[in-house]
């Protein structure tokens, strides 16, 4: 008699594949009715399972769905589902490998920005479900002597994501947040295949809403340095190397308001104040 994991593997495989792919004797051994009747029952389950996975992908990647159109996105979803069935009972976890899958697909040669757009949309989904960012304690910061402040290590919210791309991801994503007429007009002004101006996208969540914000080269250098564990002084130096006009105070204020920065520490052990 097969074990429960064996039964689950056989049944799960049958739900992912239609009758034309052929089912093994091990599958039919699970049923007492004729194969034709068992297949009709399986088909009903299969439609529900595949439909739920399609819906999950469309919900997680709404901009990709709009860029490709309903029919083409469904084809993409079905191809992805065939190779990447869900491994979690939570459909919010489904679709994390889509960016890597897109890179290997023919779509990436036709629309090379699609894999990075998938990364951006997945980062938005992760940020939406992440634990709330702590409120930056400005009063505690004010108590740190000014001579010691350059040595602070600033903490970045765990749900924040920084995505660099040669494609205008933020412009495309922001256009898709508009009404249909406004979206079409905005997209017409975007050269999606141009990578003359690198995109530096910061994914944040504020007041329950996630968004993608465009960073300047200096802001990106500042944030990248903080992410790598460098001190405030080192991060400012990195930013100034990109743009001598970089304004540390304004940038810090913006990142604190956006909840990108959540706190600070004084030493290598990351002891939080």
Secondary structure, 3 states (H helix, E strand, C coil): CCCHHHHHHHHHHHHHCCHHHCCCHHHHCCCCCCHHHHHHHHHHHHHHHHHHHHHHHHHHCHHHHHHHCHHHHHHHHHHHHHHCCCCCCCHHHCCCCHHHHHHCCCHHHHCCCHHHHHHHHHHHHHHHHCCCCCCCCHHHHHCCCHHHHCCCEEEECCCCEEEEECCCHHHHHHHCCCCHHHHHHHHHCCCCCCCCCCEEEEEEEECCEEEEEECCHHHHHHHHHHHCCCCHHHHHHHHHHHCCCCCHHHHHHHHHHCCCEEEEECCCCCCEC
